[in-house]
Amino acid sequence: MIMKILKKILIVLAIIIAIPLITAIFVSKDFSAQSEITINKPKQEVFNYVKMLKNQDNFGVWQLSDPQMKKTEQGVDG
């Protein structure tokens, strides 16, 4: 009795594991992601802003996701 239940559980688990693996065989291997943003400022003004390391805290993904992050900078900025 217990063996039959255990066998059914193992079969269900095997099916649950096999479905994503079999599906992955037939899914396209190519993946592409793009994003675009338009900044309504002159190119030189944007470049002068972005090149300064101190300004990167205002738009960097990692800085925005962890405001408690500690970082140090040495040398001339820009």
Buried (B, 14 or more C-beta within 10 A) or exposed (E): EEEEEEEEEEEEEEEEEEEEEEEEEEEEEEEEEEEEEEEEEEEEEEEEBBEEEEBBEEEEEEEEEEEEEEEEEEEEEE
